[in-house]
C-alpha cells in the first residue's frame, strides 16, 4: 500500500502539472517528487518563522506555474490573503524582504480582508482566476468558518484550477481537514549559518499520498530552493522510500 501511494504521488498528476521540486532530495522523495500542485497544503506555525516557510512554498509554486505558461507569455502571480488581524499582529509584508529571498515583488498581489470568513471567500474567488500562480492564505486560531466543509471546498477549488494553496495556521490546534499535506514548522539555528539564509525545522506530520519526515532546511535565495545544512537533516526520509535525483537548481 505504501509503494502504491508513493507511485500515485509521483505519477498521478496531469501531464501539465509537474510536481514542484523543493530542492532537498530526501524531502522531495518523501513528497513523491516534490510538492503536489493543485492541492491544499497546511503549515502550522511553531513560531513566527513559519510564515516565511509558507511564503517560500507558495513562491516556488507560483514560479513553477509561471514557467509552465511561458509559451503563452502569461506571468502568473502569487496571491497572499491576510485578515487585518494578522497584518496588525505580525506586521506588514515587506517587498524588500521578498526580493531578498529571491522573489519578485511585482508578481505579489496582497489581499487584506476584515476577518477569516472574508479571507476564505476571497480565496475561493481568487482560485477562479486564470492568472493565479499560487495562493497563500493566513488563518489565525480556529474560526468557526474554517470547518471540514470549508476545507474540502478549498481543496476542491485548488484541484479544479491546478493552483497550489498553502494555508498558514497560527495559534491553531490540529483538526481534521482536506489538506493533502500538513507541516509543523519552527525556526532553527546551526553553527556558522549564513546571515540572511533562514533555517527551518520542518516536519511533515500528514501526507495522504506518501511518507512522513522531519527535516532541517536552509533556504538558498541565490538558486531558489531548499538545501540541507552541513549538519544534516534532523531525521532522514523513511528508508522504504526510493531516492530521487536532486533537482536542477534554478534562479527565481
N, C-alpha and C positions, 0 to 999 in steps of 0.2 A: 504493500500500500504506500509506503514511504517513497519507493522508487517511482511508482505511478504518479504520485503527486508532484514529485520533482520533475518528471518528464513533462507533465502538463504545464508546470510553471515555465519551463524553457521553451516548449514548442506549441503551447496552446494559444498563442497570440495571433491576431490577424496579421497578415503579411505587412500591412502598413503601420504596425505598432510594435516595433522592436523594443526590447527592454532597455531601460535607461541604466547604463553601467555607471556605478558609483566610484569605481577605481580600485578599491581594495579587493583583490581576487577572492579571498575567502568569504568576504561579505557578499560579493556578487554571486558566488557559488550557492550560498545558503538561500539567496533570493531567487535562485533559478535562472541566473544570467544577468540579474540587475533588477532595479525597481520596476514593477509592472505598471505600464501606463494605463490610462482609462480605468483607474481604480481609486478607492479611498484608502488613505494611509493615515493612521493616528500617531501623533507624537505626544507622549505625556511628559510634562516638564518636571525634572528633578530639581532644577534651579533655573535662573534667568537665562542660562546659555542655550537652553533647548529651543528658544525662538530662533537663534542663529542656525542651529542644526536644521530645523524645519524649513527655514528660508533657503538653505543650501540645497535641500532635497527638491524643493519647488523650483529653484533656479536651474538645477540640472535638467529637470523635466521640461521646463519651458525652453531651454536652449536646445534640447533634443528635438522638441516639436518644431522649433524654428528651422532646424537643419533639414527636417523631412519635407518642409514646404518651400525649400529654396527654389525649386523649379517654378513655383507659382509666384515667387517674389513676395510672399506674404510673411512678414516678420511678426510672429505671434508674441504676445505679451504675457508677463506674469501679473496676475491679479492677486492683490493682497487685501483681504476683507478683515477689518478690525472694528469691533464695537468701540464706542467712545471711551468706555471704562478702561479698556486695555491701553489705549493711547495715553490716557491721563496717568494710569498706574505705572506703566513700563516705559513711557517716553515715545516720542515720535520716531518714525523710520527715517534714517539718515541716508540720503542718496550717495553721499561721500563714502559711508561705510559699505554700502552695496558695491560701489565701484572698486573699493579696496579688496573686496572678496572676489572680484573678477566678473561681477555682473554689470549690466548696462542699465543705469537709472532711467534712460529714455524708454526702456521697454517695461517699466514698472508702472502699473496703474493701481493706486491706493484708494480703497473704498472705505469710508467711515460710516458707521451706522449707529443708531440710537441704542440698540440693545442686541442681545443674542438672537432673538426671533427675527429681527430685520436682517441680521447678518446671514442667517440661514436662507431667508427669502432671496437676498441678493445673490448668494452663492448659486442657488438653483437657476436664477435668471442668467447669471454670467455663463453657466455651463451650456446655455443655448446659443452662445455667440461663437462663430467660427474662427474668430481671431484670438482665441484664448489658448495660450501655450500650457499654462498650469495655473492652479488656484491654491492659494494658501489662505486658510480660514482659521481665525483665532476664536476660541470659545473658552471663556473663563468659568471655572466652577462647574456646576451641574444644573443648568437651566432646564425648566420643565419642557421647553420646546424641543430640546435635543433628546428625544427618546429613540427607541429602536426603529420606529416607523420613519422618523425623520432621517435617521442614519441610512436606512435602506433606500429611501428616496434619493438621497445624495449619492450613494454608491451606484444606483441605477443610472442616474443622470451622467455620472462620470463614465460609466461603461458605454452608454449610448453615444456620448460625444467624443470619447477617446482622450479626454483631458484628465491628467493626473491631479488628484485632490489631496492635499496634505492638510490635515486638521490638527492644529496645535491646541492641546488641552493643558491649561494651567490651573493648579489648585483643584484638581478633579480626581475622584476615585474611579477606578476602572469598572465599567459597566458593560453589559452586552451591547454589541454594535455590529454593523455590517462591514466594518473595515477589513480589508484584505490583510494588512499587516498592522501591528501595534508595537510601538517603540517606547522605551523608557530611557530618557536622555538627561545627562547632567554633565557639568564641566569636569575636566580632568587636567592634571598638570604632570609634566615629565621634566626631568632634569635637562637643562640646556635647551629648552624648547625655544623655537624661533619666535621673536616678537612679531605679533600680528598674525600668527598661524594658530588659530584656535584648535584646541584638542578636546574631543568629546568622549565620554564613556557612554556608548550606545548599546542597548540590549534589545533584541527582537524577542518579545515575550509572546507574540502570537503571529502565526503565519498560516493562512488557510491552505496554501499550496506547497509548503516546503518546511524546512527545518528552522531551528531557532539558534541563537548565538549571542555572545556578548563580546564587544569589540572596543578597542581603543583606537580612535580615528583622528587623524590630523588633516585639516583642510589645506590643500595646496592651491593657492589662488592663482599661481602662475600657469598651471596646467588645467585647472578647473576640475579637480577630482579629489577624492579622499585617499590618504595614504595611511599605512600603519607606521607609527613612530618606531624608531630603532629598538625601543624597549619591547615591542611585540604586542600582540593582542592580549587583552585581559583573559579571554578564553577563545580558543580556536573554534572554527566551524565544526559541526558534527562530523565524525570520522566516516560515517556511511555516505556522505555526500561527495560525488566525484568533483575533482578540481576542474576549474575553468581557466582558460588563459587570461592573463590580466588584460585590462582594456588598453587600447591605444590612446594615450592621454591627448587631450585636445585643449586648446585655449578657448576660454569662454568669450 
